[in-house]
Amino acid sequence: MKNITFLITFFILLTSCGVKQTQNNLTSGNYDAAIDIALSNLRANKDKKGKQDYIYLLEEAFAKAKERDLSTISFLKKENNPRDFEKLYNTYLALNDRQEKIKPLLPLKLIKEGRDAIFPFDNYTDGIISSKNALSNYLYTNAKALMLTKNKMNYRKVYDDLTYLDKINPNYKDAAKIMDEAQFKGTDFVMVYTQNETNMIIPAQLQNDLLDFKSYKMNDKWTIYHSVKQKNTYYDYGMFINFKSISISPEQIKEREFVKERQIVDGQKKQIDANGNVVLDRQGKPVMVDNLVNATVRIYEVRQLKSCQITAKVDFVDNATKQPLESFPIASEFTFENIYSTYKGDRRAADDNYYAYFDKKIVPFPSNEQMVFDTGEDLKNKVNSVISKNQFRKQ
């Protein structure tokens, strides 16, 4: 009984909160939000008495939303400002979409008044089509004008505007051709170079990897990087990856010997009580417990070490002015380490995570070239981070 009472109370509170939220949106002028909440609550059991408040609120919100949108349309038509054509088109769409959301739930009965809720629907097809055509013509005409400005940011706006045009009015005139042209003209081309200012040879594979932009995670659709100059391509910017220093440590072998002791489980044994008797369980069988013993092992450990550090700098240069834009110092480090061990005694005395070293052997140290290349993997990630987080052209 208590559970039923709790559920009823919870349902009443939930309904009350939903009605209150709908009322708040209505009084705040958020008519479509109020409509959405009301519709959400009416989709199930719309004829229940508890849903009546939602129907009243829906009726009122619809009327006020429609009145406001029609007033907006009247004003925009009188102003006839091409920059407002998109707003006009979207307002017509909102009027139509609002009706379409309500239609599936009709009729909605108001029990006390003995009538159906009133939702005066209109046909907005002509308004949608005429405003879409006006907007399409404006976007297209404006795009053609912007294409004559010789401004990359305008070309990018053309591309975005015509992308939108293609969404609302596909295959409009030669918009697709203009989009392709705008995308090309709005793109910044960057020539990337590596420069070695150290006294060491940079492995060719590392330089190739640094210039392999297919493996970079670059999200900027308006920037294309080349490591080899292309014919008939003007490069807006240059990016220089300058190796400043490379430091490689000598090959090191460090040895140490140490003893480990710990208590371990070595099988099981019969449990003995304080009197020296075997403890039995309920079935009369001996109780078995872990047999704990002290284990000791002497470990002879050999550690091979070699490290490499690379410092570099990424420079952005404006090719039009030949002026540097920004510089980003970066540093990377790679450490080769191999540990192997032998032992005397009970290896179980060693830490569990140490066992792997007993199975290893000495290995050849990597060459200096390999060390530089391995360090370059981290360097590449940092160059990628610089490219991803920084733009050549500031908006």
N, C-alpha and C positions, 0 to 999 in steps of 0.2 A: 504493500500500500504506500509506504514511504517513497519507494522508487517511482511509482506512478505519479504521486504528487509532485515529486522533484522534476520529472519530465514535463509535466504540464506547466509548472512554474517556469522552467527553462524555456519552453516553447513560447510562452506569453512574453517573457523578457526579450527573446530573440526577435519576435514579431514587432514588439514595441520599439526596439532599437532600429529595426529596418524602416519602420514608418517615420520615426524621428529623423533618421538620416535623409530620407526622401524629402521630408518637410524642410529640413535645413538647406538642402540643395535648391529647393524650389524658391524659398525666400531669399536665397543668395543670388538668384538669377542663373544658377547652373541647371538650366531646364533639362538638357539632355542627360546629365548625370542622374537627375531625379527620375527621368523616364526609364533609364536603364535599370535602376534599382527596382522600380515598380514592376517593370516587365519581368525581371528576374524572379520576383516573388509571385508573379501571377502565372508563370508557366506551368506550375503544378497546382491542381485544385483551385482553379480561378474562381469557382462558384461558391467556395466556402465563405461563411459570414465573416470570418477573420480576415479575409482579403479585401473587404469593402473599402477600407481606407486607401489602399493602394490604387483602386480604380478611380476614386475621386481625385487623388493626387495626380494620377496619370492624365486624366481628362484636363485638369487645370494646367499641368506642365506642358502638355501638347499645345493647348490653345495659346499659351504665352510664348512658347518657342516659335510657333508659326507666325504669330503677330510680329514678333521681333524680326524674324527673317524676312518677312514680306516688307517690313518697313526699311530694312537694310537694302533690299533689292530696289525698292522705289528710289531711295537716295542715290544708290550707285548708278542707276540708269539716268537720273537727272544730271549727275556730275559728268558721266561719260568719260571718265579718266581711264585710258588704256591700262594704266598700272593696277587698276582695280578689277580688271577682267577676271583674274584668277579667283578673287574673293567672290565675285558675282557668280561664277560657275560653281564654286564650292558651296555657296549658299543654296543654290538650286538643288545640288546633290543632297545637301543636308535635309532639305524639305522632303525630298522624295524618299531618302533612306529612312527617315523617321516614320513615314507612313508605312513603309514596307515592314518595319520591325513590329508594328502594332497589328497589322492585318491578320496574321495567323491566329491571334488570340480573340478576335471578334466573333460573336458579340460578347460584350462585358456588361453584365446586368447590375444595376443599382437597385437593390432589393427594397429599400425604404421608399424610393421614389417610383418604383414600379416601371422603370424605363431602362433602356440600354444607354450606356455611356456614349456621349456624342463626340465623334472625331471627324470633322468635316474635311474629307480628303479632296485634293485637286490633282489635275493632270499637269505635271511640270515638264513633260517631254519637250514641248516647243522651247521653253526657257532654257532647259539643259542643252539642247542642240544649238540654239542661237548663241548662248554664252560660250559654249565650247568652241564654236567656229570663230567667234570674235577673239577668244583667247589664243586659239591656234594661229590665227593670222597675225596677232600681235607678237607672239613668241617667234614666229618665223621671220617677220619683217625686222624685228629688233635684232635677231641673230645675224641677219645679213648685214645690217648696219654695223654691228660690233665686229664682224669679220674684217671690216675695212680699217679698223683702228690701229692695227699692228701692236696690240697689247696682249701679252700672254694671259693675264688674269681675265681679260675680256673673252679670250678664246675659251677659257675654262668655263666661264659663265655660259657661253654659247652651248658648250657641250652639255652642261647640266640642264639648261633650259630645254634643249632639244630632246634630251633623254626623257624629260617630263612630257614634252609634246608627243613623243612616240608612245608614251604610256596612255595618254588620254585620246590620242588621235593617230593611230599607227599608220605608217607609210604616207605621211603628209608631204606632198610635193617631193622635192629633192632634199628633205631634211636629213636623211641618212647620209647623203654625200657630204653635206655641210658638217655634220657631226664628225665624220672621219677627218675632214680637213682641220676642224677645230681641235680635235684630240692631238693631231700631229703638231699643229702650230702652238698649242698650249703646253706641250711637253718640254721640260728642260732636259737637255742632254749633257751628261757629265763624263769627261774623260778622266780615267783613273790611272795613276802612275805609281810605281814603287821606286823608292830611292834608297840607296844603301850608303849611309854615312859612317858605317863602322869599318873596321879593318879586317872584317871576315867576309867570306863568300856566303851569300844567302842561297840556300838550296833552290834550284829551279822549281822543284815541285811545290815548295812553300809559296813562291811568288805566283805560280799558276793558281794555287788554291785561293790565295788572297784576291785574285782577280776573277775568280769563277763566281759570278754574281747569281747564277742559278741556285746556288746553295744558300744564299743570303735570304733572310726573312724581311723583305722590304715591302711595306704596305702602301707606299706613296705611288699612286697611279700616274702622277704627273712627272716622274723623274725616271730617266733611263740611263743606266751606267754602261760604259764601254771601256774595254781595256785595249782594244785595237781600233784605231781610227777608221771610220766608215766614210766612203766617198759621199760628197754632197751633203754632209751633215755639219751643221754649225754647233760647236760645243759651247754652251752657255757658261759652264763651270768646269773647273779642274779640281780633282781630289788627289792629294799626294799622301801616300803612306810612306813616311820617312823612318827607316831603321836608324835609331840614334846610337845604340850600343848593344853589344851582345857579350855576355859574360858566362863562361863555362868553368865550373869548378874542376879541380883535379879528381881523378878516380880515387875513391876512398874505400878502404876496407877496415871496418872496426870490429874488434873481437872482444868478447867478454865471456866470463864463466861465472855461473851462479847456481845456487842450490835452492830447490823448492821443496817444501814439505806441506802436506795437508792430509787430513783424515778422509779416507775413501771407503766406499762400500765394497767389500770383497766377499760376495755371496751372502748366505744367510746361516743363522745358527739358532739352536733352541734357546728360548728365553729361560733364564734361571732366576728363581726368587731369592730373597735375602737369606734363606736357609740352605741355598745350594740345590734346591729341587727344581726339576723341570716343570714349567707352568703349562697346564693343559687347558684346552678350550672346552666348550660345553659338550662336544662329542668325544672328549677324552683324548684328543690328539694334541701333540706338542705345539705350542705357539712359537712360530718362527719370526725372528727379527733380523734386521740387517746386521751383518758382521762387519764392524768398523775396525779398520786398521790404519796405522800411521805409515804413509808412503813417503819416500824420499827419492829425489832425482837430481843428478848433477848435469847441468845443461851447458853445452859449449855453443855459443851463438856467434855467427858471422853475419855482419851487415854490410852490404855493398851500397855505396851512395855516389851519386853524381847529379849535379843540378845545373840548370841553365836559366839565365834571366835575359829578357829582351825588353828594352825600352824603345818606344817609337812615338811618333806624332802624326796625327791625321790633320792635314791642312785643307781648308776649303778656300778656293780662289775664284774670284769673279773674272772671267775671261774678257769681258767687255772693258773693264776698267784696269785689269791686271792687278787688282788690289786684293790682299788677303781678307777673308771674311771672318773665319774662326779657326782656332787651333785646339786640338784635343790630345793632350798627352795620355799615353796608355803604357802599361807595363804588364808583362806576363812572365810567369815562372813555371818551370816543369822540373820535377825531381824524380830521378830514377832511383828506386830502392828495391833491393832484393835481400830478404832475410832467410837464412837457412840454419838449421841447428842439428847437432847430434847430442846424444845423451848417454849417461850411465845410470842405471838404477831403474826405478819404476816410473815410466813416463806418465802414469796416471796422476802423479803428484803435480804435474804441470797444469796450468790453467787450461780449461777446455778449448778456448779460442787460440791456444798456442800450438795445438797439435799439428796444424797445417805446416808449420815451419819444419817439422821433422821429416816431412815428405819432399822438401825442396832441396835443390842443389845449387852450386855456384853456376852463374850464367855469364856470358861475355858482356862487358860493358858496352852500351850503345856508342856509336861513333859520334863525334862532335856534330856532324851534319844531321844525324838522326835526332840528336838532342835539340838542335835548333828547330827542326821540323816539328817535333813533338810540342815544343813550346809555342810554335806558331799556330797550333790548333786553338789554344786559348786566346792567342792574339787575334785570330780571325773572329772569334766570338765577340771580342771587344770592339773590333772595327765594325762588325755588324750592328752592335749596340749603338755606336756613334751615328751610323747612317740612319738607323731606325728612329732615333730620338731627336735628330736635328735636321732641319730643312735648309736647303740652300737659299730658296726664295722665301723671304718673310712676307706674310700676307699683309 
